[in-house]
Amino acid sequence: MPSSELERIAAIEDPFVLLRAATERLNAAQQEVTELARLRRRVIQDLHAQGMSYAQIAEAAGLTRGRIHQIRHTGPAPEGAFFGTSAVTVVTPLRFDPATGRSVVALDDMRAGSRLENLVRGYGLSVGSDNVSVDGDIDLNRPGLLVICGPRMSAAVRECYDKDPVIRWDRDDKGWLLRDTRTRTVYRSGTQTDPPRPTDSAYLGRLPRPDGAGTLLIIAGIHPNGSLGVIHLLANETATLWGQVGDQRFSTVVGVEYDPDNGEPVKAELISPLYRHDED
């Protein structure tokens, strides 16, 4: 039986309006199918982790055991919900280029944004992009934002960081640093040490939006190597992080070692506790 939405679109007389409406509806429907498949796979994994056999799950759900196995091993991975549902937007900062007088995305920021987009796309999410303006302006009151930006580049982003109850950005005569107010540990970049080392510290967290109506995932290294290191970590540990924090607010500090010749991360790991903010 046709849905009311299908009937509405089919009744459009202008063929170009109909084509656009049908395309938009198809995109939305495909995203919904992806998220339903992700949810179905997650429920099966959760029930199995609680001790039910696949045969028991199949019997209770009115499906065959073979179908349950198929669902369990195909479709979008449940941990993709760590980044959001359906559609997300990766945000990177623009910088002013005095040579051209134009706003540009720095190569390191472009590299980080592109890698995060590819990672998230692999989880079946629709991915868009946006930029923090040179003046630091950005609308953060939108769903599905993945922000790669430090506090220096934007007052709006800095205000989000200020809502973290545990980990704070700070700076002294050596430069920017991350401070764990719970343990009083200070995390720095290896460039601030003597002799300098190819290491960096980076922030990873999910914080409230300014309007309080949702959250955003936010990433920033003291230097760009740190941001790349966080994405390197996420490429390998998203399932673990999802199991620990789900879609709730959290923050942690990531320690990054990188190749001094090309800046590429070679190791990334959590170097602070993983703080769940709902426990504070």
C-alpha distance (Angstrom), angle and dihedral (degrees) to the residues before:
residue distance angle dihedral
M1 . . .
P2 3.83 . .
S3 3.79 117.2 .
S4 3.79 120.8 -120.4
E5 3.80 88.7 -112.8
L6 3.80 91.6 54.7
E7 3.79 90.5 48.4
R8 3.79 90.5 49.6
I9 3.80 93.1 52.2
A10 3.82 93.2 43.4
A11 3.81 89.6 54.3
I12 3.83 93.6 58.0
E13 3.78 108.3 114.4
D14 3.81 100.5 -163.3
P15 3.84 104.4 82.0
F16 3.79 93.7 -151.3
V17 3.80 93.2 50.3
L18 3.80 88.5 46.4
L19 3.81 91.4 50.5
R20 3.79 91.8 50.4
A21 3.81 93.3 45.7
A22 3.82 92.7 47.7
T23 3.81 91.2 49.5
E24 3.80 92.9 49.3
R25 3.80 91.0 47.8
L26 3.81 91.7 49.1
N27 3.80 91.2 51.3
A28 3.80 91.1 50.1
A29 3.80 92.0 46.3
Q30 3.80 92.0 49.9
Q31 3.80 90.8 51.5
E32 3.80 89.9 49.5
V33 3.81 91.3 50.4
T34 3.82 89.8 50.8
E35 3.80 92.9 51.6
L36 3.82 92.9 45.6
A37 3.81 89.3 51.8
R38 3.81 90.0 49.1
L39 3.81 91.3 49.2
R40 3.81 92.4 47.9
R41 3.80 92.1 51.1
R42 3.80 90.9 46.8
V43 3.82 92.6 52.7
I44 3.80 91.7 51.5
Q45 3.81 91.1 49.3
D46 3.81 91.4 48.2
L47 3.82 93.4 48.9
H48 3.80 91.2 47.9
A49 3.82 90.9 48.7
Q50 3.82 88.1 53.0
G51 3.80 89.8 59.5
M52 3.80 105.5 -91.9
S53 3.78 117.7 133.5
Y54 3.80 120.0 -128.9
A55 3.82 87.8 -112.7
Q56 3.81 90.7 55.8
I57 3.79 92.0 47.4
A58 3.79 90.7 48.9
E59 3.80 92.8 50.4
A60 3.81 93.6 47.5
A61 3.81 92.5 46.9
G62 3.80 95.4 44.8
L63 3.81 92.7 -117.7
T64 3.79 133.5 117.7
R65 3.77 120.9 -98.7
G66 3.80 89.1 -119.5
R67 3.80 90.6 54.8
I68 3.81 91.3 51.0
H69 3.81 90.3 51.5
Q70 3.79 89.8 49.0
I71 3.79 92.6 51.6
R72 3.81 90.7 45.6
H73 3.80 93.6 56.5
T74 3.80 103.6 33.9
G75 3.77 136.8 57.6
P76 3.81 129.7 39.5
A77 3.80 116.2 -24.0
P78 3.82 114.8 -108.5
E79 3.82 92.1 -129.0
G80 3.79 89.2 67.8
A81 3.79 85.3 82.7
F82 3.83 86.1 73.2
F83 3.80 85.5 80.8
G84 3.81 97.9 39.3
T85 3.77 141.9 -86.7
S86 3.79 131.3 -73.0
A87 3.82 99.9 -23.5
V88 3.79 133.4 20.6
T89 3.81 135.3 179.4
V90 3.81 123.1 -141.4
V91 3.82 110.9 -147.5
T92 3.81 124.2 -159.6
P93 3.83 129.5 171.8
L94 3.77 127.1 -103.5
R95 3.78 118.5 -135.8
F96 3.80 129.8 -159.1
D97 3.80 114.4 -109.9
P98 3.82 107.8 -152.9
A99 3.80 91.2 -166.4
T100 3.81 92.8 63.0
G101 3.79 100.8 19.3
R102 3.81 88.8 -128.3
S103 3.78 137.6 116.0
V104 3.79 112.3 -107.1
V105 3.80 140.2 171.6
A106 3.79 109.4 -114.3
L107 3.79 115.2 -120.7
D108 3.82 92.8 -114.9
D109 3.81 91.8 50.6
M110 3.80 90.9 46.5
R111 3.80 90.4 51.0
A112 3.81 92.6 49.6
G113 3.80 93.0 46.1
S114 3.80 93.1 48.2
R115 3.80 92.8 49.9
L116 3.77 92.7 48.7
E117 3.80 90.9 48.7
N118 3.81 91.1 51.5
L119 3.79 91.9 46.9
V120 3.80 93.7 50.7
R121 3.79 92.9 42.8
G122 3.80 87.6 58.2
Y123 3.81 88.4 64.7
G124 3.79 91.3 59.4
L125 3.79 96.5 -102.1
S126 3.79 124.0 140.3
V127 3.80 108.0 -118.5
G128 3.81 131.6 -155.2
S129 3.79 132.0 169.6
D130 3.79 138.1 -135.1
N131 3.78 138.4 168.7
V132 3.77 140.2 -129.3
S133 3.79 104.8 -124.7
V134 3.80 122.4 -117.6
D135 3.82 86.4 -103.9
G136 3.81 90.1 54.2
D137 3.80 96.1 -107.6
I138 3.81 117.7 149.8
D139 3.81 134.6 147.3
L140 3.80 103.8 -123.2
N141 3.80 95.3 172.4
R142 3.80 94.4 93.1
P143 3.79 132.0 100.3
G144 3.78 122.7 -106.3
L145 3.81 100.4 23.7
L146 3.81 119.1 163.1
V147 3.80 104.9 -172.3
I148 3.80 124.4 -163.5
C149 3.80 101.8 -172.4
G150 3.78 138.4 111.9
P151 3.81 127.5 -136.3
R152 3.80 94.0 -101.0
M153 3.81 94.6 64.8
S154 3.81 100.0 53.0
A155 3.80 137.8 23.7
A156 3.81 89.7 -154.0
V157 3.81 91.6 54.9
R158 3.81 91.0 43.5
E159 3.82 89.8 56.0
C160 3.82 89.0 55.0
Y161 3.80 90.7 52.4
D162 3.80 89.0 50.4
K163 3.82 88.9 63.9
D164 3.80 91.3 64.8
P165 3.83 105.7 109.1
V166 3.81 94.9 -155.4
I167 3.81 117.6 21.6
R168 3.80 118.9 55.5
W169 3.77 135.9 -173.3
D170 3.79 112.7 -130.0
R171 3.79 138.4 159.5
D172 3.78 138.6 -150.2
D173 3.80 137.2 170.6
K174 3.83 89.9 -60.6
G175 3.80 94.9 53.0
W176 3.80 138.2 -106.8
L177 3.80 121.4 -6.6
L178 3.80 141.2 170.1
R179 3.80 118.9 -121.1
D180 3.81 126.5 -160.2
T181 3.80 102.7 -148.7
R182 3.81 91.2 -167.0
T183 3.81 97.9 56.2
R184 3.84 96.2 18.5
T185 3.80 89.2 -128.3
V186 3.81 117.0 152.7
Y187 3.81 120.1 -147.6
R188 3.80 120.1 -159.4
S189 3.76 142.8 172.7
G190 3.79 118.3 -94.7
T191 3.80 88.0 -124.2
Q192 3.82 87.2 71.3
T193 3.80 93.7 59.8
D194 3.80 130.1 85.4
P195 2.93 109.6 -97.0
P196 3.84 96.1 24.6
R197 3.81 117.1 -118.6
P198 3.84 130.2 -158.5
T199 3.80 94.3 -111.1
D200 3.77 136.1 109.0
S201 3.80 139.9 -176.3
A202 3.78 122.2 -133.5
Y203 3.78 140.1 -171.7
L204 3.81 122.8 -124.3
G205 3.77 120.8 178.2
R206 3.77 150.7 128.7
L207 3.79 111.2 -123.1
P208 3.82 137.2 177.1
R209 3.78 118.8 -87.8
P210 3.82 114.9 -117.4
D211 3.81 91.0 -104.1
G212 3.81 92.0 51.1
A213 3.80 90.4 -129.0
G214 3.78 96.4 113.6
T215 3.79 145.0 -19.7
L216 3.79 139.8 -95.8
L217 3.79 131.7 -150.1
I218 3.78 111.3 -124.8
I219 3.81 132.7 -167.4
A220 3.80 131.8 -178.7
G221 3.76 136.3 154.2
I222 3.77 122.7 -155.6
H223 3.80 80.5 -115.8
P224 3.84 128.5 15.8
N225 3.83 90.1 -97.5
G226 3.79 87.1 68.3
S227 3.80 93.7 54.9
L228 3.80 90.4 50.0
G229 3.79 88.3 49.7
V230 3.81 92.3 54.5
I231 3.80 90.4 53.2
H232 3.81 88.9 48.0
L233 3.82 87.7 53.8
L234 3.79 92.7 47.8
A235 3.80 91.1 51.6
N236 3.80 88.0 62.3
E237 3.80 106.5 25.8
T238 3.81 108.6 35.9
A239 3.81 92.2 110.0
T240 3.81 91.0 52.8
L241 3.80 93.2 47.5
W242 3.81 91.4 46.4
G243 3.80 89.5 52.5
Q244 3.80 90.8 52.3
V245 3.80 103.6 41.0
G246 3.82 107.1 10.7
D247 3.79 109.3 -170.6
Q248 3.81 94.2 -32.5
R249 3.79 128.3 115.5
F250 3.79 116.1 -84.0
S251 3.79 144.4 143.0
T252 3.78 138.9 -157.3
V253 3.80 141.6 162.8
V254 3.80 120.4 -112.7
G255 3.79 121.0 -152.7
V256 3.80 114.3 -146.3
E257 3.79 132.5 -164.8
Y258 3.81 115.2 -167.3
D259 3.77 140.3 -176.5
P260 3.82 106.3 -96.7
D261 3.80 91.1 -148.0
N262 3.80 98.6 58.1
G263 3.80 105.0 8.0
E264 3.82 92.6 -121.2
P265 3.82 115.8 147.9
V266 3.79 114.9 -111.1
K267 3.81 97.5 176.0
A268 3.80 134.9 16.6
E269 3.79 128.3 175.6
L270 3.79 141.4 153.5
I271 3.79 109.3 -89.0
S272 3.81 97.6 176.5
P273 3.79 130.0 48.7
L274 3.79 115.6 -82.2
Y275 3.79 101.4 -112.3
R276 3.80 119.5 -154.0
H277 3.78 106.1 -156.0
D278 3.80 94.5 -153.2
E279 3.81 86.7 67.7
D280 3.81 92.8 57.8
